[in-house]
Amino acid sequence: MARPPARLMEVIRSDYVTPHMLRITLGGTGMNDFPPDQESAYVKLLFRQGGDARPLMRTYTIRHQRADEIDIDFVIHDHAGPASSWAQGAQPGDRIMVGGPGARKLINPEADWFLLAGDMTALPAISVNLEMLPESARGHAVLTVVDEADIQPLKHPAGVEIHWIVEPQPAEGESSIRAHISGLPWPDGQPSIWCASEFQEMQLLRQYFREERTVSNRHRYISSYWKRGVSEDQHKQAKRQDAERESD
Ligand SMILES: Cc1cc2nc3c(=O)[nH]c(=O)nc-3n(C[C@H](O)[C@H](O)[C@H](O)COP(=O)(O)OP(=O)(O)OC[C@H]3O[C@@H](n4cnc5c(N)ncnc54)[C@H](O)[C@@H]3O)c2cc1C
């Protein structure tokens, strides 16, 4: 099916949620035909390059949606990329082309308990997932933030315990999320898993859920949202190669 054309949207306001999380509210005529109920779906922000080059695309999550606005929460990181740099300079009235929204990847709700985990790039999607779980849900959400001041209040079922890990400089080849999860109790019954984080961490989490805990594909969503040292364009290639190796 042909992709719908990207929409022209306008910056309405920008507010820091926490020191490394900047919320940009988009609205304007692009909202006129924006489909409803898209919180946690992804959009593609398009950044023009010079000459005839195709625009650069960066992927972000819809954190909130209202009738005429969406909020996108940008992680402000140290390695300037087009998206995070654009967000920091965004002023009301600035315009941007927005592709999507693409499919929502919600946690499978048919389970006895839930485990959600991720870094700050996944915090918007995990926040929406937590808001959508039934009040009776139980389980854990394990979240890394780069600074204690980046811990934010989350709406969540009382039975889902939130674990914050403050990790200013994640160590390469290690996963603090995996280390934390392996210390949590593993209750009986059907678990439902949702994880998204850096590429290498995703691989470590995937290995853990394959080798140390058996969770069927139907109850397991594990994705990488970015890759250390490379831009989103190269991350996409790495993801493709990883998927090919996995299907061999
Ligand atoms: C489905 C999906 C949903 C996503 N939702 C969100 C979201 O809601 N909010 C959000 O902030 N991100 C989200 N991301 C991740 C975001 O797309 C990437 O972080 C993206 O690389 C940022 O683009 P950039 O232009 O800032 O940097 P790029 O040009 O892609 O990369 C430049 C450099 O910055 C580094 N880098 C990129 N991201 C980070 C980071 N988070 N921390 C440290 N270094 C980094 C790269 O490794 C590279 O060295 C999502 C990704 C996917 C696939």
The ligand as an SDF file (V2000), in Angstrom:
LIG
                    3D

 53 58  0  0  0  0  0  0  0  0999 V2000
   10.1750    3.4350   16.7510 C   0  0  0  0  0  0  0  0  0  0  0  0
   11.1500    4.4650   17.3500 C   0  0  0  0  0  0  0  0  0  0  0  0
   10.6660    5.4260   18.2140 C   0  0  0  0  0  0  0  0  0  0  0  0
   11.5410    6.3700   18.7900 C   0  0  0  0  0  0  0  0  0  0  0  0
   11.0460    7.3100   19.6350 N   0  0  0  0  0  0  0  0  0  0  0  0
   11.8660    8.2400   20.1820 C   0  0  0  0  0  0  0  0  0  0  0  0
   11.3490    9.2720   21.0660 C   0  0  0  0  0  0  0  0  0  0  0  0
   10.1370    9.3840   21.2900 O   0  0  0  0  0  0  0  0  0  0  0  0
   12.2470   10.1440   21.6060 N   0  0  0  0  0  0  0  0  0  0  0  0
   13.6070   10.0690   21.3370 C   0  0  0  0  0  0  0  0  0  0  0  0
   14.3640   10.9080   21.8490 O   0  0  0  0  0  0  0  0  0  0  0  0
   14.0980    9.1350   20.5050 N   0  0  0  0  0  0  0  0  0  0  0  0
   13.2740    8.2320   19.9170 C   0  0  0  0  0  0  0  0  0  0  0  0
   13.7730    7.2930   19.0620 N   0  0  0  0  0  0  0  0  0  0  0  0
   15.2350    7.2640   18.8620 C   0  0  0  0  0  0  0  0  0  0  0  0
   15.7000    8.3370   17.8580 C   0  0  0  0  0  0  0  0  0  0  0  0
   15.0910    8.0670   16.5940 O   0  0  0  0  0  0  0  0  0  0  0  0
   17.2430    8.2500   17.7370 C   0  0  0  0  0  0  0  0  0  0  0  0
   17.8400    8.5570   18.9640 O   0  0  0  0  0  0  0  0  0  0  0  0
   17.7970    9.1240   16.6270 C   0  0  0  0  0  0  0  0  0  0  0  0
   19.0710    8.6170   16.2930 O   0  0  0  0  0  0  0  0  0  0  0  0
   17.9430   10.6020   17.0350 C   0  0  0  0  0  0  0  0  0  0  0  0
   18.3140   11.3400   15.8860 O   0  0  0  0  0  0  0  0  0  0  0  0
   19.4150   12.5050   15.9190 P   0  0  0  0  0  0  0  0  0  0  0  0
   19.2340   13.2440   14.6340 O   0  0  0  0  0  0  0  0  0  0  0  0
   19.3410   13.2440   17.2030 O   0  0  0  0  0  0  0  0  0  0  0  0
   20.8060   11.7140   15.9040 O   0  0  0  0  0  0  0  0  0  0  0  0
   21.4820   10.8630   14.7100 P   0  0  0  0  0  0  0  0  0  0  0  0
   21.8670   11.7430   13.5830 O   0  0  0  0  0  0  0  0  0  0  0  0
   20.6210    9.6960   14.3860 O   0  0  0  0  0  0  0  0  0  0  0  0
   22.8020   10.3520   15.4450 O   0  0  0  0  0  0  0  0  0  0  0  0
   23.8970   11.2380   15.7400 C   0  0  0  0  0  0  0  0  0  0  0  0
   24.7150   10.6540   16.8880 C   0  0  0  0  0  0  0  0  0  0  0  0
   23.9360   10.7080   18.0810 O   0  0  0  0  0  0  0  0  0  0  0  0
   23.9200    9.4350   18.7190 C   0  0  0  0  0  0  0  0  0  0  0  0
   22.6120    9.2600   19.3940 N   0  0  0  0  0  0  0  0  0  0  0  0
   21.3780    9.1420   18.8240 C   0  0  0  0  0  0  0  0  0  0  0  0
   20.4370    9.0180   19.7640 N   0  0  0  0  0  0  0  0  0  0  0  0
   21.0820    9.0460   20.9630 C   0  0  0  0  0  0  0  0  0  0  0  0
   20.6450    8.9570   22.3070 C   0  0  0  0  0  0  0  0  0  0  0  0
   19.3510    8.8180   22.6360 N   0  0  0  0  0  0  0  0  0  0  0  0
   21.5800    9.0320   23.2920 N   0  0  0  0  0  0  0  0  0  0  0  0
   22.9040    9.1880   22.9970 C   0  0  0  0  0  0  0  0  0  0  0  0
   23.3670    9.2750   21.7160 N   0  0  0  0  0  0  0  0  0  0  0  0
   22.4720    9.2110   20.7230 C   0  0  0  0  0  0  0  0  0  0  0  0
   24.1320    8.4300   17.5840 C   0  0  0  0  0  0  0  0  0  0  0  0
   24.6790    7.2220   18.0750 O   0  0  0  0  0  0  0  0  0  0  0  0
   25.1050    9.1930   16.6890 C   0  0  0  0  0  0  0  0  0  0  0  0
   26.4250    9.0310   17.1720 O   0  0  0  0  0  0  0  0  0  0  0  0
   12.9190    6.3420   18.4720 C   0  0  0  0  0  0  0  0  0  0  0  0
   13.3920    5.3860   17.5640 C   0  0  0  0  0  0  0  0  0  0  0  0
   12.5280    4.4520   17.0070 C   0  0  0  0  0  0  0  0  0  0  0  0
   13.0620    3.4240   16.0360 C   0  0  0  0  0  0  0  0  0  0  0  0
  1  2  1  0
  2  3  1  0
  2 52  2  0
  3  4  2  0
  4  5  1  0
  4 50  1  0
  5  6  2  0
  6  7  1  0
  6 13  1  0
  7  8  2  0
  7  9  1  0
  9 10  1  0
 10 11  2  0
 10 12  1  0
 12 13  2  0
 13 14  1  0
 14 15  1  0
 14 50  1  0
 15 16  1  0
 16 17  1  0
 16 18  1  0
 18 19  1  0
 18 20  1  0
 20 21  1  0
 20 22  1  0
 22 23  1  0
 23 24  1  0
 24 25  2  0
 24 26  1  0
 24 27  1  0
 27 28  1  0
 28 29  2  0
 28 30  1  0
 28 31  1  0
 31 32  1  0
 32 33  1  0
 33 34  1  0
 33 48  1  0
 34 35  1  0
 35 36  1  0
 35 46  1  0
 36 37  1  0
 36 45  1  0
 37 38  2  0
 38 39  1  0
 39 40  1  0
 39 45  2  0
 40 41  1  0
 40 42  2  0
 42 43  1  0
 43 44  2  0
 44 45  1  0
 46 47  1  0
 46 48  1  0
 48 49  1  0
 50 51  2  0
 51 52  1  0
 52 53  1  0
M  END
$$$$
